[in-house]
Amino acid sequence: MKLRRLNGEDGQLFPDMAERRQQIPATMYGLQAYQINFAHEYFGQIRAATLSRFGPPTTNVTEALQSLGGATFKGDRMMWAGENTIAILREYGGTIRSGYLAVTTRAYFDALNAKDQATGREIKKGF
């Protein structure tokens, strides 16, 4: 529990490969996505490193959010959509104490989204 408070409290954004192995092509087995959770206090550092690595985001949105206690606040959501890779950086994930950076191959993202659309689930909800 202490580790989650220090390093971010968000659950996994992308399904576990073992869980979804039968639903994706064999050519996509292996590392297709990763997610880094972080405590909110590190957002500035993560943002600077991500901007340095990926350049300006394709999309940059300020979201209006509300905590469970009713407090309202704003948080950044940035997305980089390249030919082969998609990355998303959210200042706030599931709580006001943490955010995440998720990076995936476009092929994996599109394959999961196509499968989920057929079942009514939406993998892009985190984006």
N, C-alpha and C positions, 0 to 999 in steps of 0.2 A: 504494500500500500504506500509506504514512504517513497519508494522508487517511482511509482506512478505520479505522485504529487510533484516530485522533483523534475521528472522528464516528460510530463504530458499525460493526460488521462484519456485520450481518444482511443477508441477501438480501431480495429483494422478496417480500412476503407475498401480494399480489394479482397475478394474471397480467397481463402487458402487454396493453393494450387491442388493439394491432395483432395480437397473437397470438390473441386470443379474439374478434375482431370478428364473425366469422360465427356465433358461439354466443350472442350477446346481441341483444336487440331494438334496432332502429335508434334508438328513443327514448332509449336509454342511452348513445349515443355521446357522447364528451366526457369531461370530468373527473368521475369517479365515486368515486375513492378516492385517498388519498395516504398516504404512510408517511414518518415522520421517524425516522431511526436516530440514536442518540446514544451517546457513550462513557458507561460506567457511572457515572463520577464526576459526571455531570450529571443523574442520575435524580431527585434531590431537587428541583432547579429545574424539571424537566419535569413532575414530579408536582404541584408547587405550582401551576404555570401551568394544567395540565389540570384540576385540581380547581377552580380559580378560574373557568375557562371553562365547564365542564360540570356543576359541582356534585358532590354525592356520587355515587359509582359505583353502578350497579345491582348489580354483583357485585364483591366484593373477596376474593381468595383468596391465601393464602400458599402458594407451591409449594415442595416439597422437591426440590432439584436436585443433580446430581452432575456434576463436571467430568470431562474425559477422563482426568485424573490420579487420579481417585478421590475427591477432596475433596467433601464435602457442604456445602451451604449452602441458605439460604432466600431466595426472591425474591417480590416482589409481582406479582400480575396483576390488573388492574382493568378492568372493562368497563362501558361506558355504552350502554344499549340504548334509544334513543328511537324515536319513531314513524317518523321519516324517516332517522335516522342511527345508525350503530353505531361506537363507538370502543373501542379496546383499548390499554392501556398495560401493557407488560411490562418489569419491572426488568431481567430477563435474557432475551435473545433466544436466538440460536444459540450464543453464547459467554458466559463470565463477564465479559467486558470491555465488553459493550454491551447495549443494550435498544432498544425501539422504541415509537412511538406510531403506530397505524394508524387512519385514519378513512375510512369508506365510507358511501355511501348504502345504506339498507336494501334498496332495490329491486335494486341491483347485487349486493349480497351474496347476497340470496336467489336471484337469477337464476343466478349462478355456482354456488352450492351445489346448486341443482336440476339443472343440467347435469352437475356433477361426481358427484352421487349416481347418476345414470344410468350413469356410466362406472366407478363404484367409487372415484373420488377423493373426498377430503373437504377442501374449502376451509376449513372451520371449525377445522382442526387447530391453527392458530395462536391460536385463541380458547379 
